[in-house]
Amino acid sequence: MYVMQISAHNPDACPAFNKESKKAMMAVMQQVDSLLPKHGVKLTGMWTDLGAHTIYTVYETPSLDAYWAFLNEPELLVWLSFNKVENRVLVGVEDVKAILARD
């Protein structure tokens, strides 16, 4: 299963200019690689729309429970201090084909 996390912050909270946000983001970036395997979650890709102050991250996760446990790590909760986060469950083409093939 894939989950897209969409994180957006206000320009005044942008880590490029806000020292507290930058400190928090750097801490998250340093911890994420060790926390992912702990929960069986894989980082598939991350893209940033700099002008919109929005980050798009796609994770592959064995379950929503595993993804939720990953998100609730104390090191990652700091992300919520300056970002509004949306999480969207995504399905691949093969999953859609299987759903459409059902009688």
Residue pairs with C-beta under 8 A, 6 or more apart in sequence:
1 60
1 61
1 62
1 63
1 64
1 89
1 90
1 91
2 44
2 58
2 59
2 60
2 61
2 89
2 90
2 91
2 92
3 58
3 59
3 61
3 64
3 67
3 87
3 88
3 89
3 90
4 56
4 57
4 58
4 59
4 87
4 88
4 90
5 55
5 56
5 57
5 58
5 59
5 85
5 86
5 87
5 88
6 54
6 55
6 56
6 85
6 86
6 87
6 88
7 54
7 55
7 57
7 79
7 83
7 84
7 85
8 52
8 53
8 54
8 55
8 83
8 84
9 15
9 21
9 53
9 82
9 83
9 84
10 53
10 82
11 17
11 53
12 18
13 21
13 82
13 83
14 21
14 53
15 21
15 22
15 24
15 25
15 26
15 82
16 22
18 82
20 82
21 81
21 82
24 78
24 79
24 81
24 82
25 79
27 75
27 78
28 75
28 76
28 78
28 79
31 73
31 75
31 76
32 43
32 76
35 70
35 73
35 75
35 76
36 42
36 43
36 70
38 70
38 73
39 61
39 66
39 67
39 69
39 70
40 61
40 62
40 66
41 59
41 60
41 61
41 62
41 66
41 67
41 70
42 59
42 60
42 61
43 57
43 58
43 59
44 58
44 59
44 60
45 57
45 58
46 55
46 56
46 57
46 58
47 55
47 56
47 57
48 54
48 55
48 56
49 55
49 56
55 83
58 90
59 67
59 70
61 67
61 70
64 89
67 87
70 76
71 77
71 87
79 85
91 99
